[in-house]
């Protein structure tokens, strides 16, 4: 458990296990504890570096907006600070957006990328999810007091009084439009997409995302020679809100992270 001063942010991170480094990036209003149910399984095979993003968990907020791009720069700076030539990234929801931007902005630092329940454009969320995102502000922060995310924040945050500010800044982030389709299509590293079958993202968007990465365009062949480098997993019986607590997630992800990547002929 340690802090790194990067880009004007004192970022909290903790390391578990040994082996090739795997950086975990949590979802909105969360912290490293979001991965607690699956962390032991991941740490059996990898050196897991769990990070609290700007304004979340034990990482205090700073005087700048929350943006996927700036948080991605923080993650890249942390990887360099730790003396790592490269790392694998696994990001969930908001952390998936940060992980994707890290791969786009700093491709030389990302060996493999796993995106869990994250779209490549804002309109990839269901309309009702977008409406809820647009409504996030200090009033919703008050309504969320006493919930598990608030209790965790109160327990670990350097300034628990910043809870309303986190909601205001996150709402501002989530209302901003984006479409990273061209940059996704240009990614060179192997990418795995993981979704729940009852996710906050339509299956049509999952398929479109996979298609941008080169998947779903042709039969792989009897020997798998034409299989794309990208992977897609849709985990049954799960939702956007419980996918990170399911043992099905590390079971799906670890083979992708540990086996040699095969590229199409």
C-alpha positions as CSV (number, residue, x, y, z in Angstrom):
1,X,0.0,0.0,0.0
2,X,1.6,3.2,-1.1
3,X,1.1,6.6,-2.8
4,X,2.7,8.0,-5.9
5,X,2.9,11.7,-6.7
6,X,2.2,12.0,-10.4
7,X,0.7,14.8,-12.5
8,X,-0.1,16.8,-9.4
9,X,-2.2,13.9,-7.9
10,X,-1.2,11.7,-5.0
11,X,-2.5,8.4,-6.3
12,X,-3.1,5.5,-3.9
13,X,-2.1,2.1,-5.1
14,X,-1.6,-1.3,-3.6
15,X,0.1,-4.5,-4.9
16,X,-0.8,-8.1,-4.4
17,X,0.8,-11.3,-5.8
18,X,3.7,-11.6,-8.1
19,X,4.4,-12.0,-11.8
20,X,3.5,-9.9,-14.8
21,X,1.9,-6.6,-13.7
22,X,-1.9,-6.2,-14.0
23,X,-3.3,-2.8,-13.2
24,X,-6.9,-2.7,-12.0
25,X,-9.1,0.4,-12.4
26,X,-12.4,0.6,-10.5
27,X,-15.8,2.0,-11.5
28,X,-17.3,5.3,-10.5
29,X,-17.7,6.2,-6.8
30,X,-15.7,3.1,-6.0
31,X,-12.2,2.2,-4.9
32,X,-9.8,-0.8,-5.0
33,X,-12.3,-2.6,-2.7
34,X,-14.6,-3.0,-5.7
35,X,-12.3,-5.8,-6.9
36,X,-12.0,-7.5,-3.4
37,X,-14.1,-10.6,-4.4
38,X,-11.9,-11.4,-7.4
39,X,-8.5,-10.0,-6.3
40,X,-7.3,-13.3,-4.7
41,X,-7.9,-15.2,-7.9
42,X,-6.1,-12.6,-10.0
43,X,-3.2,-12.3,-7.6
44,X,-2.6,-16.1,-7.7
45,X,-1.3,-15.6,-11.3
46,X,-0.3,-11.9,-11.5
47,X,1.2,-9.0,-9.7
48,X,-2.0,-7.0,-9.2
49,X,-1.7,-3.3,-8.8
50,X,-5.0,-1.8,-7.7
51,X,-5.4,1.9,-8.1
52,X,-7.7,4.6,-6.6
53,X,-8.4,7.1,-9.3
54,X,-8.6,10.9,-8.8
55,X,-11.1,11.8,-6.1
56,X,-11.9,8.2,-5.4
57,X,-11.1,6.1,-2.4
58,X,-7.8,7.1,-0.8
59,X,-6.8,9.4,-3.6
60,X,-7.8,13.0,-2.8
61,X,-9.3,15.2,-5.4
62,X,-7.3,18.0,-7.0
63,X,-8.3,21.3,-8.6
64,X,-9.0,19.9,-12.1
65,X,-12.0,18.3,-13.7
66,X,-12.5,14.6,-13.9
67,X,-11.7,13.5,-17.4
68,X,-11.0,10.1,-18.9
69,X,-8.0,11.6,-20.7
70,X,-6.3,13.2,-17.7
71,X,-6.9,10.1,-15.5
72,X,-5.4,8.0,-18.3
73,X,-2.3,10.2,-18.1
74,X,-2.2,9.5,-14.4
75,X,-2.3,5.8,-14.9
76,X,0.5,6.0,-17.5
77,X,2.6,8.1,-15.1
78,X,2.0,5.6,-12.3
79,X,3.2,2.8,-14.5
80,X,6.4,4.7,-15.3
81,X,6.7,5.7,-11.6
82,X,6.7,2.0,-10.7
83,X,9.5,1.4,-13.1
84,X,7.4,-0.9,-15.4
85,X,8.2,-1.1,-19.1
86,X,4.6,-2.1,-19.7
87,X,1.6,-3.5,-17.9
88,X,-1.8,-5.2,-18.6
89,X,-4.8,-3.1,-17.8
90,X,-8.2,-4.2,-16.6
91,X,-10.8,-1.4,-16.2
92,X,-14.4,-1.6,-15.1
93,X,-17.1,0.9,-16.1
94,X,-15.7,4.3,-15.5
95,X,-12.3,2.6,-15.0
96,X,-12.8,0.9,-18.3
97,X,-13.0,4.3,-20.0
98,X,-9.8,5.3,-18.3
99,X,-8.1,2.1,-19.3
100,X,-9.2,2.5,-22.9
101,X,-7.9,6.1,-23.0
102,X,-4.6,4.9,-21.5
103,X,-4.2,2.4,-24.3
104,X,-5.1,5.0,-26.9
105,X,-2.9,7.7,-25.4
106,X,0.0,5.6,-24.2
107,X,0.0,2.4,-26.4
108,X,3.6,1.5,-25.6
109,X,2.8,1.0,-22.0
110,X,-0.1,-1.4,-22.4
111,X,0.6,-5.0,-23.3
112,X,-3.0,-6.3,-23.1
113,X,-6.2,-4.5,-22.3
114,X,-9.4,-5.8,-20.6
115,X,-12.5,-3.7,-20.6
116,X,-15.3,-4.7,-18.4
117,X,-18.8,-3.2,-18.9
118,X,-17.5,-0.1,-20.7
119,X,-18.6,1.4,-24.1
120,X,-16.5,3.1,-26.7
121,X,-18.9,6.0,-27.1
122,X,-21.3,7.7,-24.7
123,X,-24.4,6.6,-26.6
124,X,-23.4,3.0,-26.0
125,X,-25.3,3.1,-22.7
126,X,-29.0,2.4,-22.5
127,X,-31.1,5.6,-22.6
128,X,-32.3,5.2,-19.1
129,X,-28.6,4.9,-17.9
130,X,-27.7,8.0,-19.7
131,X,-30.6,9.8,-18.1
132,X,-29.4,8.7,-14.7
133,X,-25.9,9.8,-15.5
134,X,-27.1,13.2,-16.6
135,X,-28.9,13.7,-13.3
136,X,-25.9,13.1,-11.0
137,X,-25.2,16.1,-8.8
138,X,-24.9,17.1,-5.1
139,X,-28.6,16.3,-4.5
140,X,-28.1,12.7,-5.6
141,X,-25.0,12.6,-3.5
142,X,-27.2,13.4,-0.5
143,X,-29.6,10.7,-1.4
144,X,-26.7,8.2,-1.6
145,X,-25.5,8.9,2.0
146,X,-25.6,5.7,4.0
147,X,-25.2,3.4,1.0
148,X,-22.2,1.0,0.7
149,X,-20.2,3.3,-1.6
150,X,-20.7,6.3,0.7
151,X,-19.8,4.2,3.8
152,X,-16.6,3.1,2.1
153,X,-15.8,6.6,1.0
154,X,-16.4,7.9,4.5
155,X,-14.1,5.3,5.9
156,X,-11.1,5.7,3.5
157,X,-11.2,9.1,1.8
158,X,-8.7,11.7,3.0
159,X,-11.5,14.3,3.0
160,X,-14.9,12.6,3.5
161,X,-16.6,16.0,3.1
162,X,-15.7,15.9,-0.6
163,X,-18.5,13.3,-1.3
164,X,-20.9,15.9,-2.9
165,X,-18.0,17.3,-4.9
166,X,-17.2,13.8,-6.3
167,X,-20.8,13.5,-7.6
168,X,-20.8,17.0,-9.1
169,X,-17.5,16.4,-11.0
170,X,-18.5,12.8,-12.0
171,X,-21.8,14.1,-13.3
172,X,-20.0,16.7,-15.4
173,X,-17.7,14.0,-16.8
174,X,-20.6,11.6,-17.6
175,X,-22.6,14.3,-19.4
176,X,-19.8,14.9,-21.9
177,X,-20.2,13.3,-25.3
178,X,-17.5,11.1,-26.8
179,X,-17.0,8.6,-29.6
180,X,-13.6,6.8,-29.7
181,X,-14.5,4.5,-32.6
182,X,-11.6,5.5,-34.9
183,X,-9.0,5.3,-32.1
184,X,-10.4,1.9,-31.0
185,X,-10.1,0.6,-34.5
186,X,-6.4,1.6,-34.6
187,X,-5.4,-0.2,-31.4
188,X,-2.7,-2.7,-31.9
189,X,-2.5,-4.6,-28.6
190,X,-4.8,-7.5,-27.9
191,X,-8.1,-6.4,-26.3
192,X,-10.7,-8.4,-24.4
193,X,-14.2,-7.1,-23.9
194,X,-16.2,-8.5,-21.0
195,X,-19.9,-7.7,-20.4
196,X,-22.8,-9.1,-18.4
197,X,-25.7,-10.5,-20.4
198,X,-28.0,-8.1,-18.5
199,X,-25.5,-5.2,-18.6
200,X,-26.2,-1.4,-18.8
201,X,-24.9,-1.6,-22.4
202,X,-27.0,-3.2,-25.3
203,X,-25.7,-6.3,-26.9
204,X,-25.7,-4.5,-30.2
205,X,-23.0,-2.1,-28.9
206,X,-21.0,-5.0,-27.5
207,X,-21.0,-6.5,-31.0
208,X,-20.1,-3.2,-32.7
209,X,-17.2,-2.7,-30.2
210,X,-15.9,-6.2,-31.0
211,X,-16.2,-5.5,-34.7
212,X,-14.1,-2.4,-34.4
213,X,-11.4,-4.6,-32.9
214,X,-11.5,-7.0,-35.8
215,X,-13.8,-9.5,-34.3
216,X,-16.9,-11.0,-35.8
217,X,-16.1,-10.5,-39.5
218,X,-15.4,-14.1,-40.6
219,X,-15.3,-17.7,-39.6
220,X,-12.1,-18.6,-37.7
221,X,-11.5,-21.8,-39.6
222,X,-11.4,-25.3,-38.4
223,X,-8.0,-24.7,-36.8
224,X,-8.7,-21.2,-35.5
225,X,-6.1,-19.7,-37.8
226,X,-8.4,-16.8,-38.7
227,X,-9.4,-16.0,-35.1
228,X,-9.0,-12.3,-34.3
229,X,-6.6,-11.1,-31.6
230,X,-9.5,-9.5,-29.8
231,X,-11.8,-11.5,-27.4
232,X,-15.4,-11.1,-26.4
233,X,-17.0,-12.6,-23.4
234,X,-20.7,-12.1,-22.4
235,X,-21.1,-13.6,-18.9
236,X,-24.4,-15.2,-18.2
237,X,-26.7,-14.4,-15.2
238,X,-24.9,-11.1,-14.3
239,X,-25.5,-7.4,-14.5
240,X,-23.4,-4.2,-14.7
241,X,-23.6,-4.0,-10.9
242,X,-22.4,-7.5,-9.8
243,X,-20.0,-8.5,-12.6
244,X,-16.9,-7.5,-10.6
245,X,-17.9,-9.8,-7.7
246,X,-18.4,-12.9,-9.8
247,X,-15.7,-15.7,-10.1
248,X,-16.7,-15.9,-13.7
249,X,-14.8,-12.7,-14.4
250,X,-11.3,-13.9,-13.5
251,X,-12.1,-17.3,-15.1
252,X,-12.8,-15.5,-18.4
253,X,-9.9,-13.0,-18.2
254,X,-7.0,-15.0,-16.9
255,X,-6.6,-17.2,-20.0
256,X,-6.5,-14.1,-22.2
257,X,-3.9,-12.5,-20.0
258,X,-1.6,-15.5,-19.6
259,X,-1.8,-17.3,-23.0
260,X,0.2,-16.3,-26.0
261,X,-1.9,-14.1,-28.3
262,X,-2.8,-15.5,-31.7
263,X,-3.3,-13.2,-34.6
264,X,-5.1,-13.9,-37.8
265,X,-3.1,-15.4,-40.7
